[in-house]
């Protein structure tokens, strides 16, 4: 049995390029047993440089918070320069998972449940924004920076907790963000995030208001279907969202007005705080009744959520993690939920994708039954900053690539450039070794060196397909000759999309991100 400190690992909830998230038990005298979640750096052969430092920074964010609506940090373990966080275990489902199940039956959360959930989220954010040093009393706010449905946990008894401060901005702690590099989740970023500008508590308010608007409308604010990633980023940089009162009836004028203020594109013009939103929402909610109603909604779907995310023991190698559950972006009719009727679920569209920093919590919360307690700007500016971020990401990747024990032999494959860059299509979650099939790759050995570069993919224990600009071009461990410039790359059907900049006449090596 694998142990981390005093904790026995019983399962794997998720893995990213840097970290792994584990389900564990803490045992003590007289039969004491408590389930916990352990977030730690992956084994040395797979871990990214700086991963332990990032976990330590996340621990500082949790240490400044003590609120019922925020996942609690129990312990920080350091062993041989490796850091692990022991976090609260919340049995239940993420908001993304619940929304997905409701959408399959063309249903949504009631307004009362939506107000209750978001009042709790804003309460957690207000605690973070008002954080103080416990010893000096100094004001040291924490900005979450990644408020999205995967990071809102709903327990079976109706409690709501905010989790995953992995990319949080912690006052007084140096950040590892490169200038112009975008951190956040598609569809849930404020304009200043997309444009690479200063991040403040107002950023969290905007993102949480986006989520509240989606819950009240029953559909996504930014629909990614059929759009290039840059187009989606431009929409988020200059959103132009219609006031909610023009789209549906029944929203209290006070809430509608607060949403308008919270969704102001210019952060300096946002006149509401997380505490203001919390207080306004609580005024329209009977907390006990809303909690029972939310618990009843979750109970209706309890049988559809597995008991364990991975059947394979963590002591027998690396288990196969299924792809994350997609977050539906369809527009379900505005019907209050009840027990799901006997009907065939509707197909689920393409999932959202998280940028820059891997968040294993998001993966775990989508595939696991148990969850971690853990003014309009010119569009051209956004594109320039985005390209700056891509160049910076490529440079950081070259500088921080881990050293391999022995050089790997790779096969170089020439790939014809696409007529246009398209977002990758959703692929089946099961990983199988790639086969050469007509139409999958288009060899082109005559690509001039002056207009091409080499894309090198990692050698992994298991073979994974390589997706380039939405097409399957080969398998991991191979190198590809492609047209120089920006490309979208994904390693494996469960991998995260990466934006890379291939240099003309040079090469760039990427790592798998899950």
Residue, then its C-alpha position, 0 to 999 in steps of 0.5 A: x500500500x502506497x503511503x504519503x506521510x500518515x495517509x494511505x492512498x486508495x485511488x487516483x482521482x486525476x493527473x496533470x503534467x505536473x501533479x497527481x490528485x489521490x484519494x487517501x485515508x487518514x488513520x489514527x488511534x481507537x479506529x479513527x479513519x477519515x477520507x482525505x484528498x492528497x495533491x502531490x507532484x508526479x513521480x520524478x520521471x513525469x513531474x515538471x520543473x517548479x511543480x513543488x514550488x507551485x504547490x507550496x504557493x497554493x498551500x499559502x493561498x489555502x492557509x489564509x482561508x478558513x471559511x465553510x464555503x472553501x475547501x480546507x487544507x489539513x496538512x502540508x507534507x515535505x519529503x525529499x524536497x517534494x511537497x504534498x497537500x492534504x485537503x478536505x474530501x467532499x463527497x458529491x459532484x462538481x457543478x459542471x457534472x450536475x449541469x451536464x446531467x441536468x442538460x441531458x434531460x433538458x433541465x436546469x437548476x431552479x433559480x432558488x438553487x442557482x442563487x444558493x450555489x452562487x451566494x456560497x461561491x461569492x461568500x468563498x470569494x469574499x473570504x479570499x478577497x478579505x484575507x488577512x495574515x493570521x499573525x500580523x492582521x495585514x490585509x493579504x487578499x487572494x485572487x482565485x483566478x479560475x472560477x468555473x463550474x469544475x471548481x465548485x463542489x456540491x456535496x450530497x447534503x447540499x453544501x457548496x465549496x470552492x476549490x482549486x487555488x492552483x493558479x491563484x494570485x497570492x498577495x506577497x508571493x512571487x508569481x511564475x506567470x510570464x508577461x502576456x501569458x494567459x491563465x484561466x478557463x475558456x468561457x470563464x475569463x474576464x477581459x483583463x485576463x484574456x488581454x494579459x492585464x492586471x488581475x484583481x479581486x474584480x476579476x473573480x467577480x466578473x468570472x463568478x457573474x458569468x457563471x451566475x448568468x449561465x445558471x439563470x439562462x441555462x446555456x453558455x455565455x460563449x459557445x465554442x462550437x465551430x469557432x477557432x480559439x482566437x475567435x473565442x478569445x476575442x469574444x471574451x476580450x470584448x464580450x458585449x453580453x446582453x442584459x439578462x432581463x432582455x433574455x428571460x423573465x423572472x430575474x429580480x431587478x436587484x440581481x439583474x442590476x448587480x449582474x450588469x455591474x459585475x459584468x462590466x468589461x472595464x474592471x475599473x467600472x465594476x461597482x460590486x464586490x464579491x461581498x455585495x453579490x453574496x449579500x444580494x443573493x442571500x436576500x432572495x434565498x431561504x438557505x435551509x430550503x435551498x440546501x435541501x432542494x439542491x440535495x434532492x437534485x443531486x440525489x436524483x442523479x446519484x446512481x449515475x455517478x460511479x463509486x471510484x474513478x479508477x479500478x486499478x490499484x495505484x500500486x500497480x503502475x499508472x492507471x488509465x484515466x478516462x477523458x474528462x466529462x464534457x460540460x454541455x454547451x447546449x441551451x436546455x429549456x428553462x424547466x425546473x429539475x425533478x427526478x429524471x424521466x426515462x428518456x434517452x440523453x441528448x448528445x454532449x458537445x465539445x468540452x471546455x478547455x483550460x489554458x496554460x496551467x493544468x488543473x488536475x482538480x478539473x479532471x478529477x471533478x469531471x470523472x470522479x464520483x468523489x471530489x476534492x475538498x480541494x470598456x471594450x478593448x480593441x481586439x487587435x490588442x488581444x491578439x498581440x498579447x495572445x501571440x506574445x503569450x504563445x512565444x513566451x510559452x514556447x521559450x519557457x518550454x524550451x528552457x524547462x524541459x526535463x532531462x531524459x536519462x537516454x536520448x529517444x529515437x524518433x521518426x520524423x514525419x512531414x505533415x502538410x500545413x492545414x488550409x486553416x487552423x481548426x479546434x480539435x474535434x472531440x475524440x473517443x475517451x479510450x486510448x488505442x495505438x494509432x493506425x495509419x488510415x487514409x485521410x488521417x495524415x497527408x505526408x509532404x516531404x517537399x516542405x521547404x526548410x525555410x518555411x517549416x520547422x520540427x515539432x517533437x513529441x514526447x516518448x510515453x509509456x503508452x502510445x497516444x495519438x498526436x492531433x495537429x490543428x484538429x487532425x491525427x498526424x501520428x503517435x507520441x514519440x515521433x517528430x513532425x516537419x510542419x509549416x512554421x508558425x502557430x499550431x494547436x497540438x494535443x497528445x492523446x484524446x484525453x490531453x489538453x490542447x496546447x498552442x505552440x509556435x514552431x520556429x522556421x528552420x528550427x525545432x520545438x519539443x512539447x510535453x503531454x498535458x492531461 
